[in-house]
Amino acid sequence: MRSKLKKAMYPIFDAAVVVVVLLLIGCLYMVLYGEAMVRNHPEAIFQASSTVITDSTGAEIARFRTQSSGFAEYTDLEDMPELLIQAFLVTEDRRFYQHEGIDYIGISRAIVQDIAHMDWSQGGSSITQQLARNLYLNGEKTLVRKVNEMSIALSLEKRFNKDELLEMYLNHIYMGRQQYGVKAAARRYFGHEDLHQLELWQIATLAGIPKGPSIYNPVDDDERSKHRRSVILTLMYEQGLITRKQMEEARRVDYTPPEAASVSAAADQPMPDYISAVDTVMQEAARLTGIGEADIQSAGWTIHTGLDSQAQLAMEEAFRDPSRFSDDREDEQVQASMVIVDQHNGEVKAMMGGRNPVTGGMNRAITDARQPGSAFKPIIAYGPALESGRFKPESMLPDKRTSYGSYRPSNLGGHYRGSVTMSFALQKSINAPAVWLLNQTGLKQAHEFASRLGIELDQEDFNLSIALGGVHKGVSPLKMAQAYSVFANNGRFNTAHLIREIRDTNGRIIYAYRPENKQVITSTTANTMTTMLQNVVSQGTGSRAQLSGYKVAGKTGTTQAAVPGIGNKGNRDLWFVGYTSKWTAAVWMGFDHTDAEHYMRSGSGAAADLFASVMNRAGR
């Protein structure tokens, strides 16, 4: 019996040894990782300047990571109102001055929630942990990141006293809308340069933002921000920081955005937020330099772009207008994205990746995910046909039901005219002639033509359905605008880009864009296509894209919803891609996920209308 008991104890002993070894390794990792990060990356705290992004005029549109040395945005703790400091403490880390970097009570509470929900998404992070994450890590919600965050927090606590850590936190914390630190946020949301000018309701609003910067800042969602403010005021009242009367009065205040002059040097006009564009600038900078985005943010660079404030503001205001999105449902908004490109040099002038873009969120303007529908016809059918020299706008094309093996395309509504000119077929977006034309020109030649316009197609796209925009992976508004810009630029190609130049802290050029202006199709093809596309807008499906006093060339595109339960009455994707003599733009509208409850009742005219609205105010 004793022998059996002895044998039974062996696995338990072995398991205990393994557990002890793992705990020792974990403790060693906790000590060494944080020490190494803080020691090897001193610039995360002490670097004097932050990376700045400018628009086409050189005006600053974004600044990353307020720093603790010689930076105008940095504010000493002693220069901050005591009530502001206490509001953040009661909200984010009530036991900040008692723990040594990790609030084990908060962590325990978070672990219970994590186990209950079977993920590691809960918070429980102390202010020191949040500072560690902001300085050294990313926002990824994983167990490994949480452990690294705790390790760095312990190391920071050894090097700095509590006041220093709190000061760094209040100057580094992300506050939404590209604002870092309480001072930048106070100016952006309330127009206050002096933190002592903040009223109680404004202090509570700021203290509520870090929990969800993209949803609790008052610009993006005033109602959520006000509700969050009420929660903070309750906490402040319960901790004896304010009276009940002060709490109730501060709860009732409605947010009013500050005058433009308070948040910008621009006199009478609010400034755009550039959220999607700034995200894309950072991605482009990382791709061009081979340096990670986090390192770029704190590199002290100046990134000059071609972004145009008037065009960007026009786009943002149009996207905020709910009357342009009549297909919204109670539970979900219609989404949209848009890009404006200067066809003469490829510079992106404005960009929206969604109706309510958030930093780091989905950018539909640069994602190859949507079917372009008939907007693809000039790129894959009519352009290659013109370039072949075998067809002209007046060439007669058959308009009849035709089978190509197992593929038998049909016209919308089942109406056929027998034969039409090529120009008329494009003008009215008739399907049968486009497929016939692609078949005559050849898929190989069509693929090569699209490639010259910057659109690389896959082997899965080696079929005639691409004449109607049936692209396997989909295409982005950015690539569609880039492709059409070749028609607008007499057949010359320029890569669509945001960055003109990058300079380091000493003013040395790290990167500079070199214009290509490469002739990729004949000017005859480009100019003929422009004339045909102008007819589409003046007399055809793109009539809602017309601009007063300007000729517009462009093409609509629509893809059917093709989901059970709605028949052929709904659409999935709405497009308009067009250009003037100055700029080229692409618009997409639709739901992120189309189903029987969420599909577009509108046609592509809605996208053409959005194009016209933006371009009219953007200066074309």
MARMARKOL-699270 format. One record per residue (C-alpha): residue number from 0; residue in one letter; x, y, z. Coordinates in steps of 0.25 Angstrom, whole numbers, plus 2048, in hexadecimal, padded with zeros to 3 digits. Layout:
    n  res  east  north   up
  NUM    A     X      Y    Z
...
//
This chain:
    n  res  east  north   up
    0    M   800    800  800
    1    R   80B    809  804
    2    S   812    806  7F7
    3    K   806    80A  7EF
    4    L   805    817  7F6
    5    K   813    81A  7F4
    6    K   811    817  7E5
    7    A   805    820  7E4
    8    M   80D    82B  7EA
    9    Y   817    82C  7DF
   10    P   80E    833  7D5
   11    I   80A    83D  7DF
   12    F   818    840  7E3
   13    D   81C    841  7D5
   14    A   811    84A  7D2
   15    A   815    853  7DE
   16    V   823    854  7D9
   17    V   81E    858  7CB
   18    V   815    863  7D2
   19    V   820    868  7DA
   20    V   82A    869  7CF
   21    L   81F    870  7C6
   22    L   81D    87A  7D1
   23    L   82C    87D  7D3
   24    I   82D    87F  7C4
   25    G   821    888  7C4
   26    C   826    890  7D0
   27    L   834    891  7C9
   28    Y   82D    895  7BC
   29    M   825    8A0  7C3
   30    V   831    8A6  7C9
   31    L   83A    8A5  7BD
   32    Y   831    8A9  7B2
   33    G   82D    8B6  7B7
   34    E   83B    8BA  7BC
   35    A   840    8B7  7AE
   36    M   835    8BF  7A7
   37    V   837    8CB  7AF
   38    R   846    8CB  7AF
   39    N   847    8C8  7A0
   40    H   83C    8D3  79C
   41    P   83F    8DF  7A3
   42    E   83A    8E8  798
   43    A   82C    8E3  79B
   44    I   82B    8EC  7A7
   45    F   836    8F7  7A4
   46    Q   836    8FA  796
   47    A   833    909  794
   48    S   82B    909  787
   49    S   81F    901  782
   50    T   81C    8FE  773
   51    V   814    908  76C
   52    I   80B    906  760
   53    T   808    912  757
   54    D   7FE    915  74C
   55    S   802    91B  73E
   56    T   804    929  744
   57    G   80D    924  74F
   58    A   803    926  75A
   59    E   803    91C  765
   60    I   7F8    912  764
   61    A   7FD    907  76E
   62    R   807    906  779
   63    F   80B    8F9  780
   64    R   80F    8F6  78E
   65    T   811    902  797
   66    Q   81F    901  79D
   67    S   825    905  7AA
   68    S   830    90E  7A6
   69    G   82F    91B  79F
   70    F   822    919  798
   71    A   817    924  798
   72    E   80C    91B  79B
   73    Y   812    915  7A8
   74    T   80C    91A  7B5
   75    D   813    918  7C3
   76    L   80A    912  7CD
   77    E   80B    91E  7D6
   78    D   805    926  7CB
   79    M   7F8    91D  7CA
   80    P   7EC    920  7D2
   81    E   7EB    917  7DE
   82    L   7DC    913  7DB
   83    L   7E1    90F  7CD
   84    I   7EC    906  7D3
   85    Q   7E2    900  7DD
   86    A   7D7    8FD  7D2
   87    F   7E1    8F5  7CB
   88    L   7E6    8EE  7D7
   89    V   7D8    8EA  7DC
   90    T   7D4    8E5  7CE
   91    E   7E0    8DE  7CA
   92    D   7E8    8DA  7D6
   93    R   7E3    8DD  7E4
   94    R   7EE    8D6  7EB
   95    F   7F9    8DC  7E2
   96    Y   801    8E1  7EE
   97    Q   7FF    8D4  7F6
   98    H   804    8C9  7EC
   99    E   812    8C7  7E6
  100    G   80D    8C7  7D7
  101    I   803    8BC  7D7
  102    D   7F6    8BD  7DE
  103    Y   7F4    8AE  7E2
  104    I   7E6    8B1  7E6
  105    G   7E2    8B7  7D8
  106    I   7EA    8AC  7D1
  107    S   7E2    8A1  7D9
  108    R   7D5    8A7  7D6
  109    A   7D9    8A7  7C7
  110    I   7DD    899  7C7
  111    V   7D0    895  7CD
  112    Q   7C9    89C  7C1
  113    D   7D3    896  7B7
  114    I   7D0    888  7BC
  115    A   7C1    88A  7BC
  116    H   7C2    88F  7AD
  117    M   7CD    886  7A9
  118    D   7D6    891  7A3
  119    W   7E0    89A  7A8
  120    S   7DA    8A8  7A4
  121    Q   7D7    8AD  7B2
  122    G   7DF    8B9  7B8
  123    G   7E4    8BA  7C6
  124    S   7F0    8C2  7C2
  125    S   7F6    8CC  7CB
  126    I   7FA    8D9  7C7
  127    T   809    8D5  7C6
  128    Q   804    8C9  7BE
  129    Q   7FD    8D2  7B4
  130    L   809    8DB  7B3
  131    A   812    8CE  7B0
  132    R   808    8CA  7A5
  133    N   808    8D8  79F
  134    L   817    8DA  79F
  135    Y   81C    8CC  79B
  136    L   810    8C3  797
  137    N   804    8C3  78E
  138    G   7F5    8C2  791
  139    E   7F4    8B3  78E
  140    K   7EC    8AC  798
  141    T   7F4    89F  79B
  142    L   7F9    898  7A7
  143    V   807    89A  7A3
  144    R   806    8A9  7A1
  145    K   7FF    8AA  7AF
  146    V   80B    8A3  7B5
  147    N   815    8AB  7AE
  148    E   80D    8B8  7B2
  149    M   80E    8B3  7C1
  150    S   81D    8B1  7BF
  151    I   820    8BE  7BA
  152    A   817    8C5  7C4
  153    L   81F    8BF  7CF
  154    S   82C    8C4  7C9
  155    L   826    8D2  7C7
  156    E   822    8D2  7D6
  157    K   831    8D0  7DA
  158    R   836    8DB  7D1
  159    F   82C    8E6  7D4
  160    N   824    8EB  7DF
  161    K   815    8EB  7DF
  162    D   813    8FA  7DC
  163    E   81D    8F8  7D0
  164    L   815    8EC  7CB
  165    L   808    8F3  7CC
  166    E   80D    8FF  7C5
  167    M   812    8F7  7B9
  168    Y   805    8EF  7B9
  169    L   7FD    8FC  7B8
  170    N   806    901  7AD
  171    H   806    8F4  7A5
  172    I   7F8    8EE  7A6
  173    Y   7F1    8ED  799
  174    M   7E4    8F6  799
  175    G   7DE    8F3  78B
  176    R   7DE    8FB  77E
  177    Q   7ED    8FA  77D
  178    Q   7EF    902  78B
  179    Y   7F9    8FD  795
  180    G   7F9    902  7A3
  181    V   7EF    90A  7AB
  182    K   7F4    918  7A6
  183    A   7F2    914  797
  184    A   7E5    90F  79A
  185    A   7E0    91B  7A2
  186    R   7E4    924  796
  187    R   7DE    91A  78C
  188    Y   7D0    918  793
  189    F   7CE    925  79B
  190    G   7D8    92F  795
  191    H   7DF    931  7A2
  192    E   7EE    934  7A1
  193    D   7EF    935  7B1
  194    L   7EA    928  7B8
  195    H   7E6    931  7C4
  196    Q   7DB    937  7BB
  197    L   7D4    929  7BA
  198    E   7C6    928  7C1
  199    L   7C2    91C  7C9
  200    W   7BA    916  7BE
  201    Q   7C6    917  7B5
  202    I   7CF    911  7BF
  203    A   7C6    905  7C0
  204    T   7C4    904  7B1
  205    L   7D3    903  7B0
  206    A   7D5    8F9  7BB
  207    G   7CB    8F0  7B4
  208    I   7D2    8EF  7A6
  209    P   7DD    8E5  7A9
  210    K   7D4    8DA  7AB
  211    G   7D0    8DB  79C
  212    P   7D6    8E7  795
  213    S   7CF    8E4  788
  214    I   7C1    8E3  78E
  215    Y   7C1    8EC  79B
  216    N   7C7    8F9  795
  217    P   7BC    903  793
  218    V   7BF    906  784
  219    D   7BD    8F8  780
  220    D   7B1    8F4  789
  221    D   7AC    8FF  791
  222    E   7A1    8F7  798
  223    R   7AA    8EC  79C
  224    S   7B4    8F6  7A1
  225    K   7A9    8FD  7A9
  226    H   7A5    8EF  7AF
  227    R   7B4    8EC  7B2
  228    R   7B5    8FA  7B9
  229    S   7AA    8F7  7C2
  230    V   7B1    8EA  7C7
  231    I   7BD    8F2  7CA
  232    L   7B6    8FD  7D1
  233    T   7AF    8F2  7DA
  234    L   7BD    8EC  7DD
  235    M   7C2    8FA  7E1
  236    Y   7B6    8FD  7EA
  237    E   7B7    8EF  7F1
  238    Q   7C6    8F2  7F3
  239    G   7C2    900  7F9
  240    L   7C9    908  7EE
  241    I   7BC    910  7EB
  242    T   7AF    913  7F1
  243    R   7A1    90D  7EC
  244    K   79D    91A  7E6
  245    Q   7AA    91B  7DE
  246    M   7A8    90D  7D9
  247    E   79A    910  7D5
  248    E   79D    91D  7CE
  249    A   7A9    917  7C6
  250    R   7A1    90B  7C2
  251    R   797    915  7BB
  252    V   7A1    91C  7B2
  253    D   7A0    919  7A3
  254    Y   7AC    919  79B
  255    T   7AF    924  791
  256    P   7BB    923  788
  257    P   7C5    92F  78A
  258    E   7C6    93A  780
  259    A   7D0    936  775
  260    A   7D9    941  779
  261    S   7DB    93A  787
  262    V   7E0    92D  781
  263    S   7E7    932  774
  264    A   7ED    93E  76E
  265    A   7E3    93D  763
  266    A   7DA    949  765
  267    D   7CC    946  763
  268    Q   7CC    937  75E
  269    P   7CD    92A  766
  270    M   7D8    921  763
  271    P   7D7    913  75E
  272    D   7DB    907  766
  273    Y   7E2    8FF  75C
  274    I   7E1    8F2  764
  275    S   7E1    8E8  758
  276    A   7EB    8F0  751
  277    V   7F5    8F1  75D
  278    D   7F4    8E2  75F
  279    T   7F7    8E0  750
  280    V   803    8EA  751
  281    M   809    8E2  75C
  282    Q   807    8D4  755
  283    E   80D    8DB  748
  284    A   819    8E0  751
  285    A   81C    8D3  757
  286    R   81B    8CC  749
  287    L   825    8D6  743
  288    T   82F    8D7  74E
  289    G   82E    8C9  754
  290    I   82C    8CE  762
  291    G   820    8CA  76B
  292    E   815    8D4  76D
  293    A   817    8D5  77C
  294    D   826    8D9  77A
  295    I   822    8E3  76F
  296    Q   818    8EA  779
  297    S   823    8ED  782
  298    A   82E    8EF  778
  299    G   82D    8FF  778
  300    W   82B    8FE  768
  301    T   823    908  760
  302    I   81A    901  756
  303    H   816    90A  74B
  304    T   809    906  743
  305    G   801    90B  737
  306    L   7F4    90B  73F
  307    D   7EB    917  73D
  308    S   7E3    91C  749
  309    Q   7D7    922  741
  310    A   7D5    915  739
  311    Q   7D7    90D  746
  312    L   7CD    915  74E
  313    A   7C3    915  742
  314    M   7C4    906  742
  315    E   7C2    905  752
  316    E   7B6    90E  752
  317    A   7AF    906  746
  318    F   7B2    8F9  74E
  319    R   7AB    8FF  75A
  320    D   79F    903  753
  321    P   794    8F7  755
  322    S   78B    8FC  74A
  323    R   796    8F6  740
  324    F   794    8E8  746
  325    S   785    8E6  745
  326    D   787    8D6  746
  327    D   78C    8D7  755
  328    R   785    8CD  75D
  329    E   782    8CE  76C
  330    D   78C    8C4  770
  331    E   797    8C8  766
  332    Q   79C    8D3  75D
  333    V   79F    8D3  74F
  334    Q   7AE    8D4  74D
  335    A   7B6    8DC  743
  336    S   7C4    8DF  73F
  337    M   7CA    8E9  735
  338    V   7D8    8EE  730
  339    I   7DC    8FA  728
  340    V   7E9    8F9  720
  341    D   7F0    904  718
  342    Q   7F2    8FD  70B
  343    H   7FD    906  707
  344    N   807    901  712
  345    G   7FF    8F5  719
  346    E   7FE    8FD  726
  347    V   7F2    8F9  72F
  348    K   7EB    906  733
  349    A   7E0    900  73C
  350    M   7DB    8F3  741
  351    M   7D0    8ED  74A
  352    G   7D1    8DE  74D
  353    G   7C3    8DE  753
  354    R   7B8    8E7  758
  355    N   7BD    8E7  766
  356    P   7CC    8E3  765
  357    V   7D4    8E0  771
  358    T   7E3    8E0  773
  359    G   7E8    8D2  76F
  360    G   7DA    8CE  76A
  361    M   7D5    8C8  75D
  362    N   7D9    8D1  751
  363    R   7D0    8CD  746
  364    A   7D7    8D7  73D
  365    I   7E3    8CF  73C
  366    T   7DE    8C0  73E
  367    D   7DC    8B8  731
  368    A   7CF    8B2  735
  369    R   7C4    8B7  72D
  370    Q   7BF    8B3  71F
  371    P   7C0    8BF  716
  372    G   7B4    8BB  70D
  373    S   7B3    8C4  700
  374    A   7BD    8CE  705
  375    F   7C7    8C3  701
  376    K   7C3    8C3  6F2
  377    P   7CC    8CF  6ED
  378    I   7D8    8C8  6F4
  379    I   7D5    8BA  6EF
  380    A   7CD    8BB  6E2
  381    Y   7CC    8C8  6DC
  382    G   7DA    8CD  6DF
  383    P   7E1    8C1  6D9
  384    A   7D8    8C1  6CD
  385    L   7DB    8CF  6CA
  386    E   7EA    8CD  6CC
  387    S   7EA    8C1  6C2
  388    G   7E6    8CB  6B7
  389    R   7DB    8C2  6B2
  390    F   7D0    8C9  6B8
  391    K   7CB    8D8  6B9
  392    P   7C0    8DF  6C0
  393    E   7B7    8DD  6B4
  394    S   7BA    8CF  6B2
  395    M   7AD    8C6  6B2
  396    L   7AD    8BB  6BC
  397    P   7A2    8B0  6BD
  398    D   798    8B2  6C9
  399    K   792    8A4  6CA
  400    R   791    898  6D3
  401    T   79E    890  6D0
  402    S   7A4    884  6D6
  403    Y   7B3    882  6D9
  404    G   7B4    874  6DC
  405    S   7AD    872  6EA
  406    Y   7AD    881  6EC
  407    R   7A0    889  6E7
  408    P   7A0    897  6EC
  409    S   793    89F  6EB
  410    N   78F    8AE  6EA
  411    L   788    8B4  6F6
  412    G   779    8B3  6F4
  413    G   77B    8A9  6E9
  414    H   77A    8B4  6DE
  415    Y   783    8B2  6D1
  416    R   784    8BC  6C6
  417    G   78B    8B3  6BB
  418    S   797    8BC  6B9
  419    V   79C    8C9  6BF
  420    T   7A9    8D2  6BE
  421    M   7B4    8D0  6C8
  422    S   7B2    8DE  6CD
  423    F   7A3    8DC  6CF
  424    A   7A6    8CE  6D6
  425    L   7AF    8D5  6E0
  426    Q   7A6    8E0  6E2
  427    K   79A    8D8  6E6
  428    S   7A2    8CD  6EC
  429    I   79D    8C2  6E4
  430    N   7A3    8B4  6E8
  431    A   7A2    8AC  6DB
  432    P   7AB    8B5  6D2
  433    A   7B6    8B6  6DE
  434    V   7B7    8A7  6DF
  435    W   7B7    8A5  6D0
  436    L   7C2    8B0  6CF
  437    L   7CB    8A9  6D9
  438    N   7CA    89C  6D2
  439    Q   7CE    8A3  6C5
  440    T   7DA    8AA  6CB
  441    G   7DF    89E  6D3
  442    L   7E0    89B  6E2
  443    K   7EF    89C  6E2
  444    Q   7F0    8A9  6DB
  445    A   7E5    8AF  6E5
  446    H   7ED    8AA  6F1
  447    E   7F9    8B0  6EC
  448    F   7F2    8BD  6EA
  449    A   7EC    8BD  6F8
  450    S   7FA    8BA  6FD
  451    R   7FF    8C7  6F7
  452    L   7F5    8CF  6FE
  453    G   7F9    8C9  70B
  454    I   7EF    8BD  70D
  455    E   7F5    8B0  70E
  456    L   7EB    8A5  70B
  457    D   7EC    896  710
  458    Q   7EB    889  708
  459    E   7DD    888  70D
  460    D   7DA    894  705
  461    F   7DD    88E  6F8
  462    N   7CF    88D  6F4
  463    L   7C5    896  6EC
  464    S   7BD    89A  6F9
  465    I   7C7    8A4  6FC
  466    A   7C1    8AD  6F1
  467    L   7B6    8AF  6FB
  468    G   7BF    8B2  707
  469    G   7BF    8A3  70C
  470    V   7CD    8A5  712
  471    H   7D1    899  71B
  472    K   7D7    8A0  727
  473    G   7D0    8AE  725
  474    V   7D7    8BB  723
  475    S   7D8    8C8  72B
  476    P   7D4    8D6  728
  477    L   7E2    8DA  729
  478    K   7E6    8D0  71D
  479    M   7DA    8D4  715
  480    A   7DD    8E3  717
  481    Q   7EC    8E0  713
  482    A   7E7    8D8  706
  483    Y   7DE    8E3  702
  484    S   7E8    8EE  704
  485    V   7F0    8E8  6F8
  486    F   7E4    8EC  6EF
  487    A   7E4    8F9  6F6
  488    N   7F3    8FB  6F4
  489    N   7F4    8F9  6E5
  490    G   7F8    8EA  6E7
  491    R   803    8ED  6F1
  492    F   804    8E5  6FE
  493    N   808    8EA  70C
  494    T   807    8E1  718
  495    A   7FC    8E6  722
  496    H   804    8EB  72E
  497    L   802    8F4  73A
  498    I   811    8F7  73E
  499    R   819    901  737
  500    E   825    901  740
  501    I   82A    8FC  74D
  502    R   834    904  755
  503    D   83B    900  762
  504    T   83D    909  76E
  505    N   849    910  768
  506    G   841    913  75B
  507    R   849    909  753
  508    I   840    902  748
  509    I   83D    8F3  74B
  510    Y   834    8F1  740
  511    A   82F    8FA  734
  512    Y   824    8F5  72A
  513    R   829    8F6  71B
  514    P   81E    8F8  711
  515    E   81D    8ED  707
  516    N   813    8F3  6FD
  517    K   816    8E7  6F4
  518    Q   80E    8E5  6E7
  519    V   807    8D8  6E9
  520    I   7FC    8D9  6DE
  521    T   7FB    8E2  6D2
  522    S   7F6    8F1  6D4
  523    T   7EC    8EE  6C9
  524    T   7E6    8E2  6D1
  525    A   7E6    8EB  6DE
  526    N   7DF    8F7  6D7
  527    T   7D5    8EF  6CF
  528    M   7D1    8E8  6DC
  529    T   7D0    8F5  6E3
  530    T   7C6    8FA  6D8
  531    M   7BE    8ED  6DA
  532    L   7BE    8EE  6E9
  533    Q   7B9    8FD  6E8
  534    N   7AD    8F8  6E0
  535    V   7AA    8EE  6EB
  536    V   7A9    8FA  6F5
  537    S   7A2    903  6EC
  538    Q   798    8FA  6E5
  539    G   799    8EC  6EC
  540    T   799    8E5  6F9
  541    G   7A3    8EF  700
  542    S   79A    8FB  6FF
  543    R   799    8FE  70E
  544    A   7A9    900  70E
  545    Q   7A8    90D  706
  546    L   7AF    919  70B
  547    S   7AB    927  708
  548    G   7B5    92E  6FE
  549    Y   7BE    921  6FD
  550    K   7BE    915  6F4
  551    V   7BE    908  6FB
  552    A   7C2    8FB  6F5
  553    G   7BE    8EE  6FD
  554    K   7B7    8E1  6FE
  555    T   7AD    8DB  708
  556    G   7AE    8CD  70D
  557    T   7A4    8C4  714
  558    T   7A4    8B6  719
  559    Q   798    8AE  71D
  560    A   796    8A9  72B
  561    A   793    89B  727
  562    V   78E    896  734
  563    P   782    88D  737
  564    G   775    893  73A
  565    I   776    8A1  732
  566    G   777    89C  724
  567    N   77D    8A6  71A
  568    K   778    8B2  721
  569    G   784    8B5  72A
  570    N   793    8BA  727
  571    R   7A0    8B6  72E
  572    D   7AA    8C1  729
  573    L   7A7    8CF  724
  574    W   7B3    8D6  71D
  575    F   7B6    8E3  715
  576    V   7C4    8E5  710
  577    G   7C6    8F2  709
  578    Y   7CF    8FE  706
  579    T   7D0    90D  702
  580    S   7DC    914  6FC
  581    K   7E2    915  70A
  582    W   7DF    909  712
  583    T   7DA    8FA  711
  584    A   7D1    8F4  71C
  585    A   7CB    8E7  71F
  586    V   7BF    8E4  728
  587    W   7BA    8D7  72E
  588    M   7AD    8D5  736
  589    G   7A7    8C9  73C
  590    F   7A6    8C0  749
  591    D   7B2    8B9  74E
  592    H   7AA    8AC  74F
  593    T   79E    8AB  745
  594    D   792    8A2  749
  595    A   783    8A2  748
  596    E   782    8AD  752
  597    H   78E    8B5  74D
  598    Y   78F    8B9  73F
  599    M   78F    8C5  736
  600    R   781    8C9  731
  601    S   788    8D5  72A
  602    G   78F    8D4  71D
  603    S   79C    8DA  718
  604    G   797    8E8  717
  605    A   798    8E9  726
  606    A   7A7    8E7  724
  607    A   7A7    8F1  719
  608    D   7A0    8FB  721
  609    L   7AA    8FA  72D
  610    F   7B5    8FC  723
  611    A   7AF    909  71E
  612    S   7AC    90E  72C
  613    V   7BA    90C  730
  614    M   7C1    911  724
  615    N   7B8    91D  723
  616    R   7BD    922  731
  617    A   7CB    91C  72F
  618    G   7CF    926  724
  619    R   7CF    91A  719
//
